[in-house]
Amino acid sequence: MQPVLSRLEPFFSPRIWGQRSLAPWYPDKINLKEPLGEAWLTAFESRVANGPFVGKTLRESWHAMPAEWRGARHASVAEFPVLIKFIFPNDKLSIQVHPNDAYAAKYERNAGGRGKTEMWHLVCAQPGAEIMFGLEPGVNKEDFLRALAAGTLEKLLVHLPVQTGDTYFVPAGTQHAIGPGMVICEIQEYSDLTYRVYDYGRVDSAGKPRELHIEKSLEVTNFSAGSGGKIEPLALHSPDAKKYLLAACEFFATERWDCNRTTPIESDPEEFQVFVILEGSGAFHDSERAFPYRPGEAWFLPANLPTTLLQPDGVSSVLRVTVPDTGALRQQLRNQGFEDQAISRVVIGAE
């Protein structure tokens, strides 16, 4: 079977805090009766729009595709390993936390048994937009419970203003909340495990409050000095586009490419690639065809795909997402002349 670029149709998720218009990313999603909060670009349920798996879900396609499409490192991985989504908040998300893999494997087998470490890239942010990220220094479990009972939990979290282009790494165990006035591209382990702690007294369409998970949240929260936070991108060497490594860990690696000329995309037999279009239009070109792209799309590139060209009409900004071998990535960056201190700012975790 010949490898083919495949566009993935997003799977839209209603959320109480979401938007009633997702334009300009999704011009057909306007005047919505129900607010949509997330567009899952690599959901198991996402449909393939072209190629030999057209009409099938990503999950069905992953199971059926040749091992060479997945890449040698992922040939035996049972399920597609990385979830990419756009988040469209019109209100604050709940204050929440995610478990790590060890906790999820022990207590959340029915929910997939995987934890949730993630990163956020700010696609756009209005003036005054902010996130809550991590607990203030010295906050302990008793402080947390008192503030929760008093409805003042927000005061115990660190409030951070955000700007377009910012990147944050969010390890499992970090209390956090996203505010309105921004659009985020989130890259994460493929998991939907969220422990909701505080939800501002909101009720759903049936008039019922959403479920809280206080006990589990306390068990997984890191009350000591946490890792993660804002990451300054690492400018990569490239003759064709401005390329930046935004963040990398054992679960994902994300680069941003800002392109104003034809840029080659080289394949790697070890790993597949996913390209997410943030801004601009143009086309991917293989040896025979052109595949037009626009903002809001995600494209799956098989590991054995011959070199492909990204040809923007003007200026395009895209994210390139892989699931790396972090040790090999660190060595690759060293070979390019980067020092360990600079590498460790963006590649998180032991070699």
N, C-alpha and C positions, 0 to 999 in steps of 0.2 A: 504494500500500500504506500503510495507516494505521500510524503508529508505535505501538509497544506496549512497556511495561516487560517485560523478559525476565529470569527467574531462571536462573542458570547452575548446573548441577550440578557439584560439585567433583570433581576428578580426583585420586585418592589415590596417593601415591608411597611405596613401601616404602623404608626407610632403616635401616641397621644400628644407628644411634643413636636410633631412634624409639621411640614409645610403643605399648603394647599396648591402650590405651584412649584414645580421643579425646573421651570425654564430659567436660563437658556440651555441647560444641559439636556433636558428632556422636554422639548417643546410641546409634545402631546400630553404631558402631565400638568395640565392647568385647570383651574376652576374645579378642583377635586372635592367630592363630597366628603371624603375621609382623608385626614392628613397623612401624608407619607413621610416617614422619617429616614428611611434608608433605601439605597439602591445597591443590592448585593450583586457585584459584577461577576464573581466566581462562585456563586451558590451552587450546591449540588443540583438545584432545580433549574439553573440557567440553561437556556436552549442554545444549541449551536446553530448559527445562522447560515453557514455555508460549508462546502466540502463534503467528505464522505460520511460525516456524522450529522449532517443537517437535520434539524428537527429533534434530535436526541438531546437528553439532558447532559450536563457536564459529567454527572456521576456515571451515566450509562456510557458516555464516550470514553471516560477515563478507564473504565473496566474493559472496554472493547479495543482500545487503541493499541498498536504494537508497542512493545517495550522500548523500541528505539525512539518513539515519539516522546515518551516520558523522560528519557535520559537514564543513563546507567545507574546513577545514584538513587533514582526513584522507581526503578523498574518493578520492584516488589512491594511498593507502598500501596496499601489496599484502597485508600480513598484520596481524593485530591487534597493536598495538604495545606493550602493557604487560602484564606478568605480575604477578598478585597472588596471594599464597599465605599460608597459615598454616604455621608451623614448630613442631613439637612435639618438642623434644629430651629424651630420657631419659639422655643421655650427651653428652659433648663432641663437637661436630662436628670434623672435621679442621681443622687449620690450613691456610688456603687463601687464594687471591688470584684476582681476575678480570682479564681483559685489557680494554683500552679498545677503542673502535670501530675505530681505525686499525690496531691489531695484529690484531684479529679479522678485519677485511676482507682483510688481507694473508695471514694464515696459517691462518684457520679458516673458509674459505668452505664447506667441506662440513658444518660445524656451524652454518651460518646466517650467519656473517660479521658478527655483532653482538657488541659487548662487553657488559659487565655492570656498570652503576652501579646502586646499590640504596639503599633506606632501610629501617630497621626501626622499627616502633612496638611497644612492649612492651604486649601485651594484658594480661598478668599476669606477676608475678615473685615468687618465694618469697624469704624473707630469705636473704641470702648468695649469691644468684644473681649471676653475673658474665659478662662477655664479655671477649675479648681483641681489642683494636682498635689496629692500627698498631704500628710498631716503636719501641722506646725511642730517644730522640735519640742520634745518633752511630753507630748500628748500620750497618755497611757489609756488602757482599757477603761478604767474607772472614769476618767475625764470624758471619754468618748460616750459612755452610757449616760452620764449626767447631761451632756449636751444634747444627746438624742432625745431624752425624755423632755427636755426643756424646749425642743424645737430650735436649738441654736447651733446645730452641727456645722453649718456653713462657716462659723467663726473659727472652727478648729482646722479647717483646710486652708492651704496656701492658695491665694488668688493671684493668677498670673494674666496680665494682658497679652493678647496674641495679635500677630500681624500676618498678612498674606505671605506665604512662603516659609513660615516657621515649621519646624519638625520637632515632635516630642516622642520619646520612647517611654512606653508605659508597661513596666514589668507587672506580672501577676502579684497580687498582694497590695497594690497601690490604691488607696481610696481616691476617687476622682469624680468629676462631673464636667460635662461640656455645656457651655452656655449658648444663647442664641446669637445671631448676627455673624455667622460663619458657615462655611462649607468645608468639611473635612474629608480627605481620603484616608481611610483607615486600612492598614494592612496588619493581619493578625494570624495566629494559629487558627486552624479551622475548628472553631468552637463557638457555641452560643451560650456559654455558662456565665451568667451575670448574677451576682448577689446584690440585690437592691436593698439599700439601708434606709434611705429617707427620700420621700417622693412628694413633699410639699402638700400633702393632703389631697392630691388629685384623685379623681375617679374616672373609670372608663365609660364607654358608651352605655353600659348597663347600670351605671350609677354605683359601681363597686370600686373600692380602692384596689390598686394593684398590689400584688403579693410582695411582702418584704421578707428578707432572709437574714435576720439579725444574728442569729446564733452562728450560722455558717460564715457570715461576714467577719465576725469576731475571731473565728478560728483561722481564717486565712490572711487577715490584715497584718501587714508588716508595721509594727509600732516602733521599730528602731529606725535609724536613719536609712531611708530607702535609696535605691539606685534609680536610674532613669532621669527623665526630665528633658529640658530643651537640649537639642544636639545641633552644633554648628556643622554644616555639611563639609565634606572633604572634596575639594575641587580635583577632578581627575584629569589626566593628560589625554587630550583628544584633539585631532586636527580638524574635525568635522562639526562638532556641536559642543556647546558648553555642557559638560557632564559633571554631576555631583553625586557622590555616595551619601545618601541621607542617613541611613541607619542599617545595621545588619546584626543578626543574631542567629542562633541555630534554627529558627523557625522561618525566617525571611530575610531578604536583603532588597533594599529599594534604592534605585538611582533615579535622579531627575535629569532629563535631557532637554535642553532648550535649543531648538534647531532652526536655522534659517537657510539651510542648504541641504542637498542630498547627503544622507548619513547612512553608511552601511551598518547592518545589524549582523554580527557574526554569530554563528551557532556554536554550541558547546555540547558535545555528545554526552556529557555528564548530566545536563539539566535542561528542562524546558524553560521558557520565558513567557511572561505575560506583560503586555504593554497596555497602559491605561492612558487615554487621551484626556489631558486637562484643558488644553487650549489649542485652537488652530485647526486647520483642515489640510488635507493632502492625500497621499496614497502610499501604501506599502507596495513595493514592486518585487516580484520574484522573476525568474527567467522568462515567464510566459505571460503573466497577468498583472493587472493593477487592482489593488483592493482599497477603495476610497475609505477614509476615516474622518470622524468628526468628534467633538468633545462628548465625554460621557461614555465612550465605548471602551471595551476591553477586548484584546486580541491575544489568543493563545498561539505561541510559536513552538512547534515541536523541536525537540533537541537535535534531530537529524535534518532539520530544514537547511538547505543551502543558504549561503549569504543572501540576505534580503536588504533592499534599500528602502529607507524611510525618506520620502520626498515631500516636504511641506510646500503648500501653496505660498505661504509667506513665512510666518514664525509659528512654530508649534512647540508646545511644552508637553512632555509625556513622562510617565513613570515606567521604569523597567523593574519588574519584580521577579525574583528568583528565590529558590530555597537552597541556600549555599552550604558548602563545607567551609565553616568559618576558619578553620586552620589553613586550608588551601587559599582562602580569600586573603587572610593576613599575609601569607607568603607572597602571593601575587602582588599585593600592594608594596611589600618590601622590595620586590624585584623591580618595581617601578620607581623606587627611590624614596618612598615615604618612610618616615621614622615611626618607631613603635608607639611613641606618645600620641602622634597624630592619628594613627590607625586605631588606637584604643578609644579614642573619642567617639568613633562611629561604629566600630565592630565590638559588640557587647558580649561578654562571656569569655570563659577560658578557651584556650586553643585546643 
